[in-house]
C-alpha cells in the first residue's frame, strides 16, 4: 500500500467539465440492463442449488435498431427497438438447466419498465437473449459441481485491471448528477418520472470557469403531449425555469449557475428535441455498455478513470467490477471518517488473490488527513470486512 499527498482537487482548477448521461440515454440503459441481468443471475445462483455465483459476464449488451416516427400530437411504431443481451453465462449446473434465457428477459423487462416506462416489451421493444457458453475451458459455463467453479471458494483476479475512485464529488459533479436525479420521483419503491410529458433520454453537461457554472440540459418532450411548436417552446421555457431553480438550490451559493435547456431549438422547429416514447433508441441511436457514466454516475474528464466498466461483470471475481466498487467505498469511507478528499487506486495481476488487492494507492491533498499508519490500518480493516460477492449485489437504482 502506497500513500501520497499530491492530490489536487478538481474543484480548485480554473476550469472543470462534467457530463451525465441520464437514465434513459441509450448507453445508460445498456449499462443498467447488463447490471440487472448479472444481479438477477447471481442471486438465482446463490439462492439455488449452486449456492455460489457461477461464471458469467454480460457486459456487451447492445440496444438499437428502433424506428418510431413522431410528430406534434402523435407517433407511429415502424420497427421495434432491439435489446440484445450479449456475453456468456453458465446455462446448467450438475446437468440441470438454469433457464438463463428467462432470467435475461425478466431482468431486462423489469429494468426497462422503470427507466424506459413508455416502452412495452413485445410491442415497442424486442429482447433477444444472446449469452453463449463458448469457451476454451471445459465445463466453465456448464459446471458439473463447484469443482468447476474454483473462484467460488478462492476468488482470484480475473484480469489485470486498474480501478480508481474519488471522494467527495466536486460541487459541479454534485449539481450535474442531482439535477438529472431531480427529473425523477424517488419517494416510492422505485423511481418514476417527475413530469409525465418529459422523456428520459436526458444529458446534462457542465462547464465551470472559476465560480461561473454553465449548464446545458438536453431534455426531450413526449410527442403525444405536445400539440404544436408554440406549445413545445412554451413548455421548454417553463422547464428551463424550473431546472434553473433546482440547480441554484443545489449550488447553495457555491457557484453562479446559468442553465439552458435544448439550446438547439429554433423558432422554425427544425431541431425540437421531441420523442415518441422518451429515448433516442427509437430513432436509430444505439447504446452499448461502457460508453457512458462511471460507477459514480458521471463522466468527469479531468479525473483519472477506471480502465474498465463494471456493468454486467461477474461480482464474484471480475476485477473490473469488484475493484471499481471497493475503490469507491474506500474513497467514500476515507472522506467520511477523516473529512479529507482522496483518490483510491486498486490493481492486481491476473490470477492473484482478489482481496486484498495486490496494489493499493491512496492519494490525499498535501498536508491533510491522518498520518500514514492510521490510514493504512483503516483501509486494511475496511478490506477485511468486504464480502465477495455479497457486497457487490446491493441493488442500486442510483447512480
Secondary structure, 3 states (H helix, E strand, C coil): CEEECCCCCHHHCCEEEEEEECCCCHHHHHHHHHHHHHHHHHHHHHHCCCCCCCCEECCCCEEECCEEEEECCEEEEEECEEEEEEEEECCEECCEECCHHHHHHHHHHHHHHHHCCCCCECCCEEEEEEEECCCCCCCCCCCCCHHHCHHHCCCECCCCEEEEEEECCCHHHHHHHHHHHCCEECCCCCCEECCCCECCCCEEEEEEECCEEEEEEECCEEHHHCCCHHHHHHHHHHHHHHHHHHHHHHHCCCCEEEEEECCCCCCCCCCCCEECCCCHHHECCCEECCCCCCCCCCECCCCCCCCCCCCCCCCCCCHHHHHHHHHHHHHHHHHHHHCCCEEEEEEECCCCECCCCCEEEEEECCCCCCCHHHHHHHHHHHHHCCCCCHHHHCCCCCC
